[in-house]
Amino acid sequence: MTRRVIGVMLAAVPLIATAGCVRTITTVATAPVKATGKVIDWSTTSPSERDRAYARKMRKQAERCQKHPDAAECAQNGYAQQPQSQR
């Protein structure tokens, strides 16, 4: 009986000893894939990010046009003051 227990324990030792190696190999193998994913995330713009940037740009332009309604960029977007007709 004790011989069987010792045999099982000896068989388990290499498995336990290499568990860390397997984890390290897995980490090393998946590192390039994860790095590529990060680069793609940083280099592309999601639709929600694009929408937020556009809304921010429009708010800033509206603020500028309220301060300076005669600016060229305001006239093409309908922000310019309309000349009042004389009666």
trRosetta pair geometry for C-beta under 8 A, 3 or more apart (Angstrom, degrees):
i j d omega theta_ij theta_ji phi_ij phi_ji
1 4 5.9 -54 -155 31 32 110
1 5 6.7 29 150 -15 65 105
2 5 5.5 -50 -147 36 40 113
2 6 6.2 41 153 -19 68 105
3 6 5.7 -53 -148 37 31 112
3 7 6.3 36 151 -22 64 106
4 7 5.6 -53 -149 34 31 114
4 8 6.5 31 153 -18 65 103
5 8 5.8 -53 -149 36 31 109
5 9 6.3 30 153 -18 64 108
6 9 5.6 -56 -147 39 31 112
6 10 6.2 30 155 -18 66 107
7 10 5.8 -55 -145 38 28 109
7 11 6.3 28 154 -19 63 107
8 11 5.7 -57 -149 37 31 111
8 12 6.3 28 153 -20 65 109
9 12 5.7 -58 -147 36 31 111
9 13 6.8 47 152 -39 63 95
10 13 5.8 -35 -151 8 35 118
11 14 7.4 -56 -172 29 36 98
11 15 7.4 26 142 -8 63 113
12 15 5.5 -64 -157 42 46 114
12 16 5.9 42 151 -20 79 107
13 16 6.0 -59 -146 39 29 107
13 17 6.0 27 158 -20 66 112
14 17 5.5 -57 -140 40 32 113
14 18 6.1 16 165 -9 68 111
15 18 6.4 -65 -143 43 24 98
15 19 6.8 47 153 -50 60 93
16 19 5.8 -32 -155 -5 33 119
17 20 7.6 -59 173 24 36 99
17 21 7.9 23 132 -5 63 113
18 21 4.7 -53 -158 39 65 119
18 22 6.0 69 144 -27 83 96
19 22 5.9 -51 -151 32 32 111
19 23 6.6 31 151 -17 63 106
20 23 5.7 -55 -150 37 34 112
20 24 6.3 34 152 -20 66 107
21 24 5.6 -55 -148 37 32 112
21 25 6.2 33 154 -19 66 105
22 25 5.7 -52 -146 36 31 111
22 26 6.3 32 153 -19 63 106
23 26 5.7 -55 -150 36 30 113
23 27 6.4 31 152 -20 64 106
24 27 5.6 -53 -147 35 32 112
24 28 6.3 28 155 -16 66 106
25 28 5.8 -55 -146 39 30 109
25 29 6.1 28 156 -19 65 110
26 29 5.8 -58 -143 39 28 110
26 30 6.2 10 164 -5 65 112
27 30 6.4 -67 -142 44 24 97
27 31 6.4 46 156 -49 62 99
28 31 5.8 -36 -149 1 29 121
30 33 5.3 -59 -162 42 60 115
30 34 5.9 58 144 -22 84 105
31 34 5.8 -59 -146 39 31 109
31 35 6.2 30 158 -20 67 108
32 35 5.6 -55 -143 38 32 112
32 36 6.2 35 157 -21 66 105
33 36 5.9 -53 -149 35 29 111
33 37 6.6 31 151 -20 62 106
34 37 5.6 -54 -152 34 33 114
34 38 6.6 35 151 -21 65 102
35 38 5.7 -51 -151 32 34 112
35 39 6.6 34 152 -18 65 104
36 39 5.8 -53 -149 35 34 111
36 40 6.4 33 153 -18 66 105
37 40 5.8 -55 -148 37 31 110
37 41 6.4 33 153 -20 65 106
38 41 5.6 -56 -150 36 31 113
38 42 6.3 26 155 -16 66 107
39 42 5.8 -57 -147 39 30 108
39 43 6.1 15 160 -10 66 115
40 43 6.0 -65 -138 44 27 102
40 44 6.0 2 170 0 66 116
41 44 6.8 -70 -135 45 20 92
45 49 4.9 -128 -168 88 84 124
45 50 5.2 101 137 -61 120 91
45 53 7.7 -37 -163 2 139 143
46 49 4.7 94 55 7 79 103
46 50 7.0 -143 94 -6 41 88
47 50 5.5 -55 -146 38 34 114
47 51 6.3 36 155 -21 67 104
48 51 5.6 -50 -147 35 33 113
48 52 6.5 34 154 -19 64 103
49 52 5.8 -53 -148 36 32 110
49 53 6.3 31 154 -18 65 107
50 53 5.8 -55 -147 37 30 110
50 54 6.3 29 155 -19 64 107
51 54 5.8 -56 -146 37 30 110
51 55 6.3 29 156 -17 65 107
52 55 5.8 -56 -146 38 30 110
52 56 6.3 32 154 -20 65 107
53 56 5.7 -54 -148 36 31 113
53 57 6.3 33 153 -21 64 106
54 57 5.6 -53 -148 35 32 113
54 58 6.4 29 154 -18 65 106
55 58 5.7 -54 -146 38 32 110
55 59 6.4 35 154 -21 65 104
56 59 5.8 -53 -149 34 31 111
56 60 6.5 28 155 -16 64 106
57 60 6.0 -57 -150 38 29 109
57 61 6.3 27 153 -18 64 109
58 61 5.6 -54 -145 38 32 111
58 62 6.3 35 155 -21 65 105
59 62 5.7 -55 -148 35 30 111
59 63 6.5 31 153 -18 64 104
60 63 5.7 -53 -150 35 33 112
60 64 6.4 33 152 -18 65 104
61 64 5.6 -52 -147 37 34 111
61 65 6.1 30 155 -17 66 108
61 73 6.8 -108 -149 137 107 125
61 74 7.9 171 173 -89 88 73
61 77 7.2 42 147 42 130 171
62 65 5.7 -56 -143 40 30 109
62 66 6.4 34 155 -23 64 103
62 79 7.2 -169 -126 -104 58 135
63 66 5.8 -52 -149 31 31 111
63 67 6.7 22 154 -11 63 107
64 67 5.9 -64 -154 42 32 106
64 68 6.1 -31 168 39 71 101
64 71 6.8 -39 144 34 103 160
64 73 7.5 13 105 79 131 126
64 74 7.3 -145 108 -66 89 110
65 68 6.7 -75 -123 70 28 64
65 69 5.8 62 176 -107 69 56
65 71 6.6 -119 -107 47 65 114
65 73 7.3 -116 -79 98 100 88
65 74 3.8 143 -125 -113 104 117
65 77 7.1 -97 -86 72 158 122
65 79 3.6 -17 173 157 143 158
65 80 7.9 -90 -162 -61 109 48
66 69 7.0 14 -129 -66 19 89
66 79 7.6 -94 -57 -168 51 121
68 71 4.4 60 122 -33 111 113
68 74 6.9 -176 103 -18 74 144
69 74 5.6 -147 -155 135 43 156
69 79 5.9 -141 -138 138 78 89
69 80 5.6 126 164 -129 87 44
69 81 5.0 65 133 -23 144 91
70 74 7.2 53 52 62 5 129
70 75 7.6 22 -160 -58 39 103
70 80 6.5 72 -107 -132 40 96
70 81 7.5 -36 -68 23 74 98
71 74 4.6 87 65 3 85 108
71 75 7.4 -152 92 -16 45 84
72 75 6.0 -51 -153 22 36 113
72 76 7.4 23 160 -11 64 103
73 76 6.7 -61 -158 35 33 104
73 77 7.0 10 155 -1 64 116
74 77 6.1 -76 -151 47 35 99
74 79 3.8 -84 -167 76 92 118
74 80 5.3 127 119 -62 95 72
75 79 7.3 -80 -61 58 23 76
75 80 4.2 29 -104 -40 65 138
